[in-house]
C-alpha cells in the first residue's frame, strides 16, 4: 500500500464526515447534561418500541389462538349439537325396550299398550322441553299458515272450512314451523236441488 492509498483510507467517507460534523455541532451547541438527556430519551424510546413490538407479537399470537379455539368449538358444536336431545331420548328408548319385553311374555297386550302410552307421553315431554310443540288442528278453523289440506269432506256436523280429520300432526319449534298439519277440511254438502240446478245450467250452456 503506497502513501496515497494510506491517506485515502484514513480519510472518512462522505457520509461519515457529515455525521461527524453533525455530532460535533451537537457537542458544540449542547452541554454534556443535554447530550446525556438525549441519550436517555433515545434509550427510553428504543425500550418503548421494543415493548410495543413484543405486545404486537403477543396480540398476533392471541388472535391466532382465538381463531383456532373458535374453529374447534364450532366443530364440536356441529358434532355434538344434539347431545342434550339424545340424552333426553334415551329413557324413552328404555321404555320401548321394556314394553317389547313385556309383550314377548304374552298376556292380553295391555302391558304393550301401557308401554306405548308411556313412550308417547315421554316423547312429547322431551320435544316440549326442547321447544317443539304440536299444532292444534282437529276442530280448529283451517289456517294455511299451519295446516295443509289434502281433501275436502262434505259435512253437516262441522262449520265449513273446519278441520275434521288429521292425517299427521304439525309441529312448531319456538315460532318456526317445522311441518304443517296434514288435514281434511269440511265443506257444505251439495243438495239434490243444487245438483239439479247445476245440471240445468250445464244443459242450457250446451244448447246454446
Secondary structure as UniProt FT lines:
FT   HELIX           3..10
FT   HELIX           14..29
FT   HELIX           32..80
FT   TURN            81..82
FT   HELIX           83..104
FT   HELIX           110..129
FT   TURN            130..131
FT   STRAND          132..134
FT   TURN            138..139
FT   TURN            144..146
FT   STRAND          147..154
FT   TURN            160..161
FT   STRAND          162..168
FT   STRAND          171..173
FT   TURN            174..175
FT   STRAND          176..179
FT   STRAND          181..187
FT   HELIX           192..207
//
